[in-house]
Amino acid sequence: MLPPVIAPSILSADFSRLAEEVRAVEQAGADWIHLDVMDGHFVPNITFGAPVVKALRPHTQKYFDVHLMIAPADPYLAAFAQAGADGITVHAEAGPHIHRSLQTIRDLGKRAGIAINPGTPATAVEPLLDIVDLVVVMTVNPGFGGQSFLKSSLETVSRVRAMIAGRDIRIEVDGGIDAETVRLASRAGADTFVAGNAVFGGGPAAYAERIAAIREGAEGASGRSLSV
Protein backbone atom coordinates (compact mmCIF):
# COMPACT_ATOMS: atom_id res chain seq x y z
CA MET A 1 0.00 0.00 0.00
CA LEU A 2 1.12 3.53 -0.77
CA PRO A 3 1.55 5.90 2.19
CA PRO A 4 -1.72 7.65 3.03
CA VAL A 5 -2.56 11.04 1.59
CA ILE A 6 -4.86 13.38 3.53
CA ALA A 7 -6.65 15.87 1.28
CA PRO A 8 -8.81 18.45 3.10
CA SER A 9 -11.74 19.58 0.95
CA ILE A 10 -12.20 23.33 0.86
CA LEU A 11 -15.91 22.73 0.29
CA SER A 12 -16.10 22.79 4.10
CA ALA A 13 -13.77 25.77 4.56
CA ASP A 14 -14.74 29.36 5.26
CA PHE A 15 -15.39 30.70 1.74
CA SER A 16 -14.86 34.28 2.90
CA ARG A 17 -11.19 33.49 3.62
CA LEU A 18 -10.25 30.61 1.34
CA ALA A 19 -6.63 31.59 0.84
CA GLU A 20 -6.06 31.72 4.61
CA GLU A 21 -7.81 28.38 5.02
CA VAL A 22 -5.62 26.73 2.38
CA ARG A 23 -2.47 28.05 4.05
CA ALA A 24 -3.75 26.93 7.44
CA VAL A 25 -4.37 23.32 6.45
CA GLU A 26 -1.03 23.21 4.64
CA GLN A 27 0.71 24.26 7.85
CA ALA A 28 -1.43 21.75 9.76
CA GLY A 29 -0.09 18.83 7.74
CA ALA A 30 -2.35 18.40 4.71
CA ASP A 31 -0.78 16.46 1.84
CA TRP A 32 -3.11 17.65 -0.93
CA ILE A 33 -5.80 20.32 -1.28
CA HIS A 34 -9.07 18.93 -2.62
CA LEU A 35 -11.21 21.29 -4.71
CA ASP A 36 -14.80 20.21 -5.37
CA VAL A 37 -16.26 21.82 -8.48
CA MET A 38 -20.05 21.49 -8.79
CA ASP A 39 -22.33 22.82 -11.50
CA GLY A 40 -25.90 22.52 -10.19
CA HIS A 41 -26.59 20.12 -13.05
CA PHE A 42 -24.59 16.94 -12.57
CA VAL A 43 -25.00 17.43 -8.81
CA PRO A 44 -27.58 19.53 -6.95
CA ASN A 45 -25.19 22.23 -5.80
CA ILE A 46 -23.00 25.01 -7.23
CA THR A 47 -19.56 25.78 -5.80
CA PHE A 48 -16.85 27.51 -7.85
CA GLY A 49 -14.96 27.33 -11.11
CA ALA A 50 -11.48 27.70 -12.57
CA PRO A 51 -11.04 31.36 -11.51
CA VAL A 52 -11.13 30.35 -7.83
CA VAL A 53 -8.58 27.60 -8.45
CA LYS A 54 -6.36 30.15 -10.19
CA ALA A 55 -6.77 32.65 -7.33
CA LEU A 56 -5.74 30.05 -4.75
CA ARG A 57 -2.78 28.65 -6.68
CA PRO A 58 -0.23 31.30 -5.58
CA HIS A 59 -0.99 30.63 -1.91
CA THR A 60 0.39 27.09 -1.71
CA GLN A 61 2.64 24.65 -3.50
CA LYS A 62 0.52 21.70 -2.36
CA TYR A 63 -0.96 19.33 -4.92
CA PHE A 64 -4.31 20.63 -6.18
CA ASP A 65 -6.69 17.68 -6.48
CA VAL A 66 -9.51 19.09 -8.62
CA HIS A 67 -12.69 17.01 -8.63
CA LEU A 68 -15.07 17.98 -11.42
CA MET A 69 -18.66 17.11 -10.54
CA ILE A 70 -19.88 18.70 -13.74
CA ALA A 71 -21.38 17.60 -17.04
CA PRO A 72 -20.12 18.02 -19.62
CA ALA A 73 -16.56 18.24 -18.31
CA ASP A 74 -14.56 18.28 -21.53
CA PRO A 75 -15.10 21.97 -22.44
CA TYR A 76 -13.55 23.03 -19.10
CA LEU A 77 -10.55 20.71 -18.77
CA ALA A 78 -8.07 23.14 -20.31
CA ALA A 79 -9.28 25.99 -18.09
CA PHE A 80 -8.72 24.00 -14.92
CA ALA A 81 -5.33 22.80 -16.13
CA GLN A 82 -4.29 26.39 -16.87
CA ALA A 83 -5.66 27.53 -13.50
CA GLY A 84 -3.16 25.34 -11.67
CA ALA A 85 -4.73 21.93 -11.12
CA ASP A 86 -2.18 19.16 -10.62
CA GLY A 87 -4.72 16.38 -11.01
CA ILE A 88 -8.17 16.52 -12.56
CA THR A 89 -10.86 13.95 -11.82
CA VAL A 90 -13.94 13.44 -13.97
CA HIS A 91 -16.94 11.23 -13.31
CA ALA A 92 -17.62 8.06 -15.25
CA GLU A 93 -21.30 9.04 -15.22
CA ALA A 94 -20.76 12.56 -16.60
CA GLY A 95 -20.36 11.83 -20.29
CA PRO A 96 -20.39 9.18 -23.01
CA HIS A 97 -16.70 9.47 -23.97
CA ILE A 98 -14.88 9.17 -20.66
CA HIS A 99 -11.78 7.64 -22.24
CA ARG A 100 -11.39 10.78 -24.38
CA SER A 101 -11.80 12.99 -21.31
CA LEU A 102 -9.06 11.13 -19.43
CA GLN A 103 -6.73 11.22 -22.42
CA THR A 104 -7.31 14.97 -22.74
CA ILE A 105 -6.34 15.47 -19.10
CA ARG A 106 -3.12 13.57 -19.67
CA ASP A 107 -2.43 15.49 -22.87
CA LEU A 108 -2.71 18.67 -20.80
CA GLY A 109 0.11 17.37 -18.62
CA LYS A 110 -2.05 16.61 -15.59
CA ARG A 111 -2.70 13.47 -13.59
CA ALA A 112 -6.03 11.90 -14.55
CA GLY A 113 -8.64 10.65 -12.13
CA ILE A 114 -11.89 8.74 -12.63
CA ALA A 115 -14.68 8.97 -10.04
CA ILE A 116 -17.69 6.72 -9.54
CA ASN A 117 -20.85 7.40 -7.55
CA PRO A 118 -22.21 4.96 -4.95
CA GLY A 119 -24.68 3.49 -7.44
CA THR A 120 -22.03 2.80 -10.09
CA PRO A 121 -20.33 -0.63 -10.09
CA ALA A 122 -16.58 -0.95 -9.73
CA THR A 123 -16.43 -2.58 -13.15
CA ALA A 124 -17.05 0.85 -14.72
CA VAL A 125 -13.42 1.80 -14.11
CA GLU A 126 -11.82 -1.47 -15.21
CA PRO A 127 -11.36 -0.58 -18.92
CA LEU A 128 -9.78 2.74 -17.92
CA LEU A 129 -7.10 1.65 -15.48
CA ASP A 130 -4.26 1.95 -17.98
CA ILE A 131 -4.86 5.69 -18.43
CA VAL A 132 -5.67 6.85 -14.89
CA ASP A 133 -3.55 7.83 -11.91
CA LEU A 134 -6.42 7.97 -9.42
CA VAL A 135 -9.72 6.19 -8.86
CA VAL A 136 -12.17 8.09 -6.65
CA VAL A 137 -14.86 6.03 -4.94
CA MET A 138 -17.60 8.32 -3.69
CA THR A 139 -18.60 7.29 -0.19
CA VAL A 140 -21.60 9.64 -0.20
CA ASN A 141 -23.91 10.73 -2.99
CA PRO A 142 -22.09 13.78 -4.37
CA GLY A 143 -23.37 17.31 -4.07
CA PHE A 144 -23.10 18.40 -0.45
CA GLY A 145 -20.60 18.25 2.39
CA GLY A 146 -21.41 16.86 5.82
CA GLN A 147 -23.13 13.66 4.69
CA SER A 148 -22.83 10.32 6.44
CA PHE A 149 -20.39 7.72 5.16
CA LEU A 150 -21.98 4.91 3.13
CA LYS A 151 -20.54 1.60 4.31
CA SER A 152 -21.88 -0.07 1.18
CA SER A 153 -19.13 1.73 -0.75
CA LEU A 154 -16.44 -0.31 0.99
CA GLU A 155 -17.10 -3.29 -1.25
CA THR A 156 -16.51 -1.05 -4.26
CA VAL A 157 -13.19 0.08 -2.79
CA SER A 158 -12.16 -3.55 -2.25
CA ARG A 159 -13.06 -4.49 -5.82
CA VAL A 160 -11.15 -1.56 -7.28
CA ARG A 161 -8.13 -2.48 -5.17
CA ALA A 162 -8.20 -5.99 -6.61
CA MET A 163 -8.53 -4.66 -10.17
CA ILE A 164 -5.54 -2.33 -9.83
CA ALA A 165 -3.31 -5.36 -9.34
CA GLY A 166 0.00 -3.63 -8.72
CA ARG A 167 -0.50 -0.60 -10.96
CA ASP A 168 0.69 2.75 -9.64
CA ILE A 169 -2.83 4.06 -9.07
CA ARG A 170 -4.17 5.65 -5.92
CA ILE A 171 -7.65 4.92 -4.57
CA GLU A 172 -9.31 7.96 -3.08
CA VAL A 173 -12.44 7.96 -0.93
CA ASP A 174 -14.55 11.09 -0.78
CA GLY A 175 -17.45 11.69 1.60
CA GLY A 176 -18.04 11.23 5.30
CA ILE A 177 -14.38 10.57 6.09
CA ASP A 178 -13.29 11.18 9.67
CA ALA A 179 -10.95 9.60 12.21
CA GLU A 180 -13.24 6.55 12.49
CA THR A 181 -14.50 5.93 8.95
CA VAL A 182 -10.98 6.35 7.59
CA ARG A 183 -10.12 3.06 9.28
CA LEU A 184 -12.84 1.23 7.38
CA ALA A 185 -11.83 2.79 4.08
CA SER A 186 -8.15 2.02 4.64
CA ARG A 187 -8.87 -1.62 5.49
CA ALA A 188 -10.88 -1.89 2.28
CA GLY A 189 -7.92 -0.67 0.24
CA ALA A 190 -8.10 3.13 0.00
CA ASP A 191 -4.91 5.16 0.42
CA THR A 192 -6.10 8.73 -0.27
CA PHE A 193 -8.67 10.39 1.96
CA VAL A 194 -10.75 13.51 1.32
CA ALA A 195 -11.98 15.08 4.54
CA GLY A 196 -14.16 18.16 4.79
CA ASN A 197 -16.04 18.75 8.03
CA ALA A 198 -13.71 16.37 9.85
CA VAL A 199 -10.89 18.86 9.27
CA PHE A 200 -12.55 22.25 9.00
CA GLY A 201 -15.37 21.71 11.49
CA GLY A 202 -13.32 22.56 14.55
CA GLY A 203 -11.77 25.84 13.42
CA PRO A 204 -8.12 26.59 12.57
CA ALA A 205 -6.81 25.79 16.05
CA ALA A 206 -7.91 22.17 15.60
CA TYR A 207 -6.76 21.55 12.03
CA ALA A 208 -3.43 19.93 12.92
CA GLU A 209 -4.97 17.67 15.54
CA ARG A 210 -7.77 16.60 13.22
CA ILE A 211 -5.50 15.89 10.26
CA ALA A 212 -3.17 13.92 12.54
CA ALA A 213 -6.09 11.84 13.85
CA ILE A 214 -7.23 10.96 10.33
CA ARG A 215 -3.67 10.05 9.34
CA GLU A 216 -3.26 7.90 12.44
CA GLY A 217 -6.49 6.07 11.62
CA ALA A 218 -5.39 5.43 8.05
CA GLU A 219 -1.92 4.25 9.00
CA GLY A 220 -3.17 2.08 11.82
CA ALA A 221 -5.76 0.32 9.68
CA SER A 222 -3.74 -0.22 6.49
CA GLY A 223 -2.93 -3.79 5.72
CA ARG A 224 -5.70 -5.21 7.90
CA SER A 225 -8.53 -7.29 6.52
CA LEU A 226 -11.88 -5.65 5.89
CA SER A 227 -14.36 -6.13 8.71
CA VAL A 228 -17.52 -4.03 8.84
C-alpha positions as CSV (number, residue, x, y, z in Angstrom):
1,M,0.0,0.0,0.0
2,L,1.1,3.5,-0.8
3,P,1.6,5.9,2.2
4,P,-1.7,7.6,3.0
5,V,-2.6,11.0,1.6
6,I,-4.9,13.4,3.5
7,A,-6.7,15.9,1.3
8,P,-8.8,18.4,3.1
9,S,-11.7,19.6,1.0
10,I,-12.2,23.3,0.9
11,L,-15.9,22.7,0.3
12,S,-16.1,22.8,4.1
13,A,-13.8,25.8,4.6
14,D,-14.7,29.4,5.3
15,F,-15.4,30.7,1.7
16,S,-14.9,34.3,2.9
17,R,-11.2,33.5,3.6
18,L,-10.2,30.6,1.3
19,A,-6.6,31.6,0.8
20,E,-6.1,31.7,4.6
21,E,-7.8,28.4,5.0
22,V,-5.6,26.7,2.4
23,R,-2.5,28.1,4.0
24,A,-3.7,26.9,7.4
25,V,-4.4,23.3,6.4
26,E,-1.0,23.2,4.6
27,Q,0.7,24.3,7.9
28,A,-1.4,21.7,9.8
29,G,-0.1,18.8,7.7
30,A,-2.3,18.4,4.7
31,D,-0.8,16.5,1.8
32,W,-3.1,17.7,-0.9
33,I,-5.8,20.3,-1.3
34,H,-9.1,18.9,-2.6
35,L,-11.2,21.3,-4.7
36,D,-14.8,20.2,-5.4
37,V,-16.3,21.8,-8.5
38,M,-20.1,21.5,-8.8
39,D,-22.3,22.8,-11.5
40,G,-25.9,22.5,-10.2
41,H,-26.6,20.1,-13.0
42,F,-24.6,16.9,-12.6
43,V,-25.0,17.4,-8.8
44,P,-27.6,19.5,-6.9
45,N,-25.2,22.2,-5.8
46,I,-23.0,25.0,-7.2
47,T,-19.6,25.8,-5.8
48,F,-16.8,27.5,-7.8
49,G,-15.0,27.3,-11.1
50,A,-11.5,27.7,-12.6
51,P,-11.0,31.4,-11.5
52,V,-11.1,30.4,-7.8
53,V,-8.6,27.6,-8.4
54,K,-6.4,30.2,-10.2
55,A,-6.8,32.6,-7.3
56,L,-5.7,30.0,-4.7
57,R,-2.8,28.7,-6.7
58,P,-0.2,31.3,-5.6
59,H,-1.0,30.6,-1.9
60,T,0.4,27.1,-1.7
61,Q,2.6,24.6,-3.5
62,K,0.5,21.7,-2.4
63,Y,-1.0,19.3,-4.9
64,F,-4.3,20.6,-6.2
65,D,-6.7,17.7,-6.5
66,V,-9.5,19.1,-8.6
67,H,-12.7,17.0,-8.6
68,L,-15.1,18.0,-11.4
69,M,-18.7,17.1,-10.5
70,I,-19.9,18.7,-13.7
71,A,-21.4,17.6,-17.0
72,P,-20.1,18.0,-19.6
73,A,-16.6,18.2,-18.3
74,D,-14.6,18.3,-21.5
75,P,-15.1,22.0,-22.4
76,Y,-13.6,23.0,-19.1
77,L,-10.6,20.7,-18.8
78,A,-8.1,23.1,-20.3
79,A,-9.3,26.0,-18.1
80,F,-8.7,24.0,-14.9
81,A,-5.3,22.8,-16.1
82,Q,-4.3,26.4,-16.9
83,A,-5.7,27.5,-13.5
84,G,-3.2,25.3,-11.7
85,A,-4.7,21.9,-11.1
86,D,-2.2,19.2,-10.6
87,G,-4.7,16.4,-11.0
88,I,-8.2,16.5,-12.6
89,T,-10.9,13.9,-11.8
90,V,-13.9,13.4,-14.0
91,H,-16.9,11.2,-13.3
92,A,-17.6,8.1,-15.2
93,E,-21.3,9.0,-15.2
94,A,-20.8,12.6,-16.6
95,G,-20.4,11.8,-20.3
96,P,-20.4,9.2,-23.0
97,H,-16.7,9.5,-24.0
98,I,-14.9,9.2,-20.7
99,H,-11.8,7.6,-22.2
100,R,-11.4,10.8,-24.4
101,S,-11.8,13.0,-21.3
102,L,-9.1,11.1,-19.4
103,Q,-6.7,11.2,-22.4
104,T,-7.3,15.0,-22.7
105,I,-6.3,15.5,-19.1
106,R,-3.1,13.6,-19.7
107,D,-2.4,15.5,-22.9
108,L,-2.7,18.7,-20.8
109,G,0.1,17.4,-18.6
110,K,-2.0,16.6,-15.6
111,R,-2.7,13.5,-13.6
112,A,-6.0,11.9,-14.5
113,G,-8.6,10.7,-12.1
114,I,-11.9,8.7,-12.6
115,A,-14.7,9.0,-10.0
116,I,-17.7,6.7,-9.5
117,N,-20.9,7.4,-7.6
118,P,-22.2,5.0,-4.9
119,G,-24.7,3.5,-7.4
120,T,-22.0,2.8,-10.1
121,P,-20.3,-0.6,-10.1
122,A,-16.6,-0.9,-9.7
123,T,-16.4,-2.6,-13.2
124,A,-17.1,0.9,-14.7
125,V,-13.4,1.8,-14.1
126,E,-11.8,-1.5,-15.2
127,P,-11.4,-0.6,-18.9
128,L,-9.8,2.7,-17.9
129,L,-7.1,1.6,-15.5
130,D,-4.3,2.0,-18.0
131,I,-4.9,5.7,-18.4
132,V,-5.7,6.9,-14.9
133,D,-3.6,7.8,-11.9
134,L,-6.4,8.0,-9.4
135,V,-9.7,6.2,-8.9
136,V,-12.2,8.1,-6.7
137,V,-14.9,6.0,-4.9
138,M,-17.6,8.3,-3.7
139,T,-18.6,7.3,-0.2
140,V,-21.6,9.6,-0.2
141,N,-23.9,10.7,-3.0
142,P,-22.1,13.8,-4.4
143,G,-23.4,17.3,-4.1
144,F,-23.1,18.4,-0.5
145,G,-20.6,18.3,2.4
146,G,-21.4,16.9,5.8
147,Q,-23.1,13.7,4.7
148,S,-22.8,10.3,6.4
149,F,-20.4,7.7,5.2
150,L,-22.0,4.9,3.1
151,K,-20.5,1.6,4.3
152,S,-21.9,-0.1,1.2
153,S,-19.1,1.7,-0.8
154,L,-16.4,-0.3,1.0
155,E,-17.1,-3.3,-1.3
156,T,-16.5,-1.0,-4.3
157,V,-13.2,0.1,-2.8
158,S,-12.2,-3.5,-2.3
159,R,-13.1,-4.5,-5.8
160,V,-11.2,-1.6,-7.3
161,R,-8.1,-2.5,-5.2
162,A,-8.2,-6.0,-6.6
163,M,-8.5,-4.7,-10.2
164,I,-5.5,-2.3,-9.8
165,A,-3.3,-5.4,-9.3
166,G,0.0,-3.6,-8.7
167,R,-0.5,-0.6,-11.0
168,D,0.7,2.8,-9.6
169,I,-2.8,4.1,-9.1
170,R,-4.2,5.7,-5.9
171,I,-7.7,4.9,-4.6
172,E,-9.3,8.0,-3.1
173,V,-12.4,8.0,-0.9
174,D,-14.6,11.1,-0.8
175,G,-17.4,11.7,1.6
176,G,-18.0,11.2,5.3
177,I,-14.4,10.6,6.1
178,D,-13.3,11.2,9.7
179,A,-11.0,9.6,12.2
180,E,-13.2,6.6,12.5
181,T,-14.5,5.9,9.0
182,V,-11.0,6.4,7.6
183,R,-10.1,3.1,9.3
184,L,-12.8,1.2,7.4
185,A,-11.8,2.8,4.1
186,S,-8.1,2.0,4.6
187,R,-8.9,-1.6,5.5
188,A,-10.9,-1.9,2.3
189,G,-7.9,-0.7,0.2
190,A,-8.1,3.1,0.0
191,D,-4.9,5.2,0.4
192,T,-6.1,8.7,-0.3
193,F,-8.7,10.4,2.0
194,V,-10.8,13.5,1.3
195,A,-12.0,15.1,4.5
196,G,-14.2,18.2,4.8
197,N,-16.0,18.8,8.0
198,A,-13.7,16.4,9.9
199,V,-10.9,18.9,9.3
200,F,-12.6,22.3,9.0
201,G,-15.4,21.7,11.5
202,G,-13.3,22.6,14.5
203,G,-11.8,25.8,13.4
204,P,-8.1,26.6,12.6
205,A,-6.8,25.8,16.1
206,A,-7.9,22.2,15.6
207,Y,-6.8,21.6,12.0
208,A,-3.4,19.9,12.9
209,E,-5.0,17.7,15.5
210,R,-7.8,16.6,13.2
211,I,-5.5,15.9,10.3
212,A,-3.2,13.9,12.5
213,A,-6.1,11.8,13.8
214,I,-7.2,11.0,10.3
215,R,-3.7,10.1,9.3
216,E,-3.3,7.9,12.4
217,G,-6.5,6.1,11.6
218,A,-5.4,5.4,8.0
219,E,-1.9,4.3,9.0
220,G,-3.2,2.1,11.8
221,A,-5.8,0.3,9.7
222,S,-3.7,-0.2,6.5
223,G,-2.9,-3.8,5.7
224,R,-5.7,-5.2,7.9
225,S,-8.5,-7.3,6.5
226,L,-11.9,-5.6,5.9
227,S,-14.4,-6.1,8.7
228,V,-17.5,-4.0,8.8
